[in-house]
């Protein structure tokens, strides 16, 4: 995502979609995806493989709460064919995350 023309990585569950109003309440701007042809230059990863590991230091990483309901999550591992099996708590521990956020919709379980 781009926030004020600066990249931000938000790791979220695969069944979630960015909710504009939730995103704006956290980041104080509308959500904007990094243009596909710029993803690799900005993040070091190709589209489909952007991961929260070995990210350039100037790119903040956020974890969305949509992942907390799973025992294990599978974030991308550097390309579109690789993922890493890890618990949400382990993901938080080993990435230099800014913390947890709530910017997704569509994943909430029916009550």
C-alpha contacts under 8 A as a table, 3 or more apart, distances in Angstrom:
res1	aa1	res2	aa2	distance
1	X	7	X	5.70
1	X	8	X	5.26
1	X	9	X	6.16
1	X	10	X	7.28
1	X	31	X	6.67
1	X	32	X	5.49
1	X	33	X	4.41
1	X	34	X	5.37
2	X	5	X	5.33
2	X	6	X	5.23
2	X	7	X	4.58
2	X	8	X	5.93
2	X	31	X	6.96
2	X	32	X	5.31
2	X	33	X	5.95
2	X	34	X	5.87
3	X	6	X	5.19
3	X	7	X	6.25
3	X	8	X	6.67
3	X	27	X	7.00
3	X	29	X	6.74
3	X	31	X	7.25
3	X	32	X	7.27
4	X	29	X	7.48
6	X	59	X	7.90
7	X	34	X	7.41
7	X	42	X	7.47
7	X	59	X	5.88
7	X	60	X	7.63
8	X	59	X	5.54
8	X	60	X	5.28
8	X	61	X	6.18
8	X	62	X	7.69
9	X	52	X	7.37
9	X	59	X	6.96
9	X	60	X	6.26
9	X	61	X	4.77
9	X	62	X	6.14
10	X	61	X	5.94
10	X	62	X	4.71
10	X	63	X	5.69
10	X	64	X	6.67
11	X	51	X	7.85
11	X	52	X	7.31
11	X	61	X	7.48
11	X	62	X	6.24
11	X	63	X	4.89
11	X	64	X	5.98
11	X	75	X	7.49
12	X	16	X	6.75
12	X	63	X	6.31
12	X	64	X	4.95
12	X	65	X	7.44
12	X	66	X	6.11
12	X	67	X	6.14
12	X	104	X	7.63
13	X	16	X	5.46
13	X	64	X	7.52
13	X	66	X	5.49
13	X	67	X	5.16
13	X	73	X	7.87
13	X	107	X	7.85
15	X	106	X	6.89
15	X	107	X	5.66
16	X	66	X	6.99
16	X	104	X	5.48
16	X	105	X	5.55
16	X	106	X	5.29
16	X	107	X	4.98
17	X	104	X	5.19
17	X	105	X	5.36
17	X	106	X	6.18
17	X	107	X	7.83
18	X	22	X	7.97
18	X	23	X	7.04
18	X	31	X	7.71
18	X	103	X	5.79
18	X	104	X	4.45
18	X	105	X	6.24
19	X	22	X	5.40
19	X	23	X	6.02
19	X	103	X	5.66
19	X	104	X	5.02
19	X	105	X	5.54
20	X	23	X	5.11
20	X	24	X	6.03
20	X	30	X	6.06
20	X	31	X	6.14
20	X	103	X	7.62
21	X	24	X	5.06
21	X	25	X	6.19
21	X	30	X	7.68
22	X	25	X	5.15
22	X	26	X	6.56
22	X	102	X	6.70
22	X	103	X	4.75
22	X	104	X	7.12
23	X	26	X	5.33
23	X	27	X	5.94
23	X	28	X	7.48
23	X	29	X	7.35
23	X	30	X	6.73
23	X	31	X	6.33
23	X	102	X	7.61
23	X	103	X	4.76
23	X	104	X	7.75
24	X	27	X	5.16
24	X	28	X	4.53
24	X	29	X	4.73
24	X	30	X	5.29
24	X	31	X	7.06
25	X	28	X	5.56
25	X	29	X	7.79
26	X	101	X	7.35
26	X	102	X	7.93
26	X	103	X	7.54
27	X	30	X	7.90
34	X	38	X	6.61
34	X	39	X	6.06
35	X	38	X	5.41
35	X	39	X	6.45
36	X	39	X	5.37
36	X	47	X	6.57
37	X	40	X	7.36
38	X	41	X	5.39
38	X	42	X	6.16
39	X	42	X	5.31
39	X	43	X	5.87
39	X	44	X	7.44
39	X	45	X	6.82
39	X	46	X	6.29
39	X	47	X	6.15
40	X	43	X	5.32
40	X	44	X	4.71
40	X	45	X	4.64
40	X	46	X	4.76
40	X	47	X	6.93
41	X	44	X	5.74
41	X	45	X	7.73
43	X	50	X	7.09
43	X	55	X	6.57
43	X	56	X	6.75
43	X	59	X	7.95
44	X	50	X	7.89
44	X	55	X	7.39
44	X	56	X	7.73
45	X	49	X	5.83
45	X	50	X	5.08
45	X	51	X	7.59
45	X	78	X	5.99
45	X	79	X	6.83
46	X	49	X	5.45
46	X	50	X	6.37
46	X	78	X	7.59
46	X	79	X	6.32
46	X	80	X	7.77
47	X	50	X	6.21
47	X	79	X	7.71
47	X	80	X	7.41
48	X	76	X	7.39
48	X	79	X	6.24
48	X	80	X	4.60
49	X	76	X	5.22
49	X	77	X	6.26
49	X	78	X	4.57
49	X	79	X	3.59
49	X	80	X	4.49
49	X	81	X	7.57
49	X	82	X	7.46
50	X	76	X	6.14
50	X	77	X	7.36
50	X	78	X	5.82
50	X	79	X	6.92
51	X	54	X	7.97
51	X	55	X	7.47
51	X	75	X	6.31
51	X	76	X	4.92
51	X	77	X	5.64
51	X	78	X	5.80
52	X	55	X	6.17
52	X	61	X	6.70
52	X	75	X	7.61
52	X	76	X	7.89
52	X	95	X	6.46
53	X	77	X	7.55
53	X	95	X	6.50
55	X	59	X	6.79
56	X	59	X	5.76
57	X	60	X	7.43
60	X	96	X	7.98
60	X	97	X	6.82
60	X	98	X	6.48
61	X	95	X	7.83
61	X	96	X	6.91
61	X	97	X	4.80
61	X	98	X	5.82
61	X	99	X	7.81
62	X	97	X	5.49
62	X	98	X	5.40
62	X	99	X	5.57
62	X	100	X	5.94
62	X	101	X	6.60
63	X	67	X	7.84
63	X	92	X	7.54
63	X	97	X	7.11
63	X	98	X	7.96
63	X	99	X	6.24
63	X	100	X	4.76
63	X	101	X	6.07
64	X	67	X	6.29
64	X	100	X	5.52
64	X	101	X	4.85
64	X	102	X	5.37
64	X	103	X	6.59
64	X	104	X	7.28
65	X	68	X	5.35
65	X	69	X	7.95
65	X	100	X	6.15
65	X	101	X	6.02
65	X	102	X	5.51
66	X	69	X	6.67
66	X	102	X	7.39
66	X	104	X	6.97
66	X	107	X	6.76
66	X	108	X	7.65
67	X	70	X	5.88
67	X	73	X	6.84
67	X	88	X	6.61
68	X	71	X	7.69
68	X	88	X	6.03
70	X	73	X	6.42
70	X	87	X	7.73
70	X	88	X	7.52
71	X	87	X	5.84
71	X	88	X	7.30
72	X	85	X	6.24
72	X	86	X	5.26
72	X	87	X	4.34
72	X	88	X	6.52
73	X	84	X	7.78
73	X	85	X	5.83
73	X	86	X	5.52
73	X	87	X	5.85
73	X	88	X	6.41
74	X	83	X	5.46
74	X	84	X	5.05
74	X	85	X	4.77
74	X	86	X	6.42
75	X	83	X	5.43
75	X	84	X	5.73
75	X	85	X	7.36
76	X	79	X	6.66
76	X	80	X	6.89
76	X	82	X	5.97
76	X	83	X	4.31
76	X	84	X	6.52
77	X	80	X	7.85
77	X	82	X	4.94
77	X	83	X	4.36
77	X	84	X	5.79
78	X	82	X	6.54
78	X	83	X	7.65
79	X	82	X	5.62
86	X	90	X	6.24
86	X	91	X	6.38
87	X	90	X	5.12
87	X	91	X	6.18
88	X	91	X	4.98
88	X	92	X	6.24
89	X	92	X	5.11
89	X	93	X	6.16
90	X	93	X	4.92
90	X	94	X	6.13
91	X	94	X	5.51
91	X	95	X	6.04
92	X	95	X	5.63
92	X	96	X	7.48
92	X	97	X	6.38
92	X	99	X	7.55
93	X	96	X	7.57
97	X	100	X	8.00
104	X	107	X	7.50
105	X	108	X	6.85
